[in-house]
Amino acid sequence: MTVRPDNRLADGPMQTVGCDTCGARVEVRKSSWEQTSIQWHADAVEACLERRAASPRPGPNGATFSGCQALRQAISAAAVRGELGIQDSDPLPVNPEAHDQDEVART
């Protein structure tokens, strides 16, 4: 049996993105607007304020960190500005609810 190589990183390598709040720098790859892969390094784990403040929860996966909101916003902003490549060629999805709220606010 032949193992097929995974060429995803060759097509779109991970890029460094820094958090605007704590300065933690992580490696990021966006396959689409909805899917993001993040590689944390030891120095980023130590620098992340939200990660340090997270309390372990009960259960076998209690130490799982659900994510940093500040870093999520930095990654999203980098993608919108075009600084972080997105492998999927689909345009940025539009939130119809936000559009409706904008219309209401203008009236």
N, C-alpha and C positions, 0 to 999 in steps of 0.2 A: 504494500500500500504506500502510495506517495503522499507525503505531507505537503499540502499547498502552503506556500509562504504567505505571511500576512504583510501586505504591501501598504497598509493604510498610512503608516508613518512616513513611508517614502513619498506618498502622494501629498500628504499634509502633515509635516512634522509638528511637534509640540512647540509652542512659543511661550516665552516668558511674559507673565503679566504680574504687575505689582499692585498690592492693595493700597488704596488711597488713605486708609485709616492707620494701619500699623506698619506699612512698608513691606510686609511679607511678600516674597516673590515665589511664584509657583509656575510650573510648566502646564500649559493648557492647549487642548486641541478641541475645536468645535466641529463636529460632524454635520450638525444642522443647528438652526436657531434653538431647537428644543434640547439637543443633546450636547453635553460638555464633559470632557475627560480632564481630570486635574491630577497632577503628580505633585504631592507635597514633599519637600525636602526637610531635613531636621531643623535647619535654621528658620524656615517658614513656620513650622509647627511651634517653635519657641516664640516667635514674634507675634503670632496671631492672638490678638486680645480676646476674641470670641472663643477661640479654641481653648485658651487657658482658663476662661471663665466657665466653660461647660462643665456641668456636674455629671458624673456617671449615673446612669439610671439602673434600676434593678433588672435582673435577667441576664442570660448568657451574652447578649449583645449590648449590654449596658454601657460599655465604654465607647460605643460607636458615636462618632461625631457627625451630626446631620448636615453640617456646612456652615460657612461664615457668610452672613448676609452682606457685609461690607465688601468681601472679595467677590461675591456673586455680582454685586453692582459694578465693581471695577471691570470684571470680565465682560459683562453685558455692554458697558460703555465702550470698551476697547473694540468689541465686535461692531457696534453701531458706527464708530468712527472709522472703521476699516483697518484698524491696527492689528486685529486678530482675524486671520483668515477663517472662512467657513467653507467646508468642503461641499456642502449641498448648495446648488445654484439657485434654489428657490429664494424669492425675496423675503424680507423681514415680514412675518405675519402681522396683520393689523388686528387690533382688538376692537371689534365692533362696539362693545360697550363703552370703551373710552371715547370712540368717535361720537356716539350718541350723547355722551355727557358733554363733549365739547360743543355740540350743536345746541344743547339746552342752555349751556352757560352763555352762549352768544345771543340768545333770544331774550 
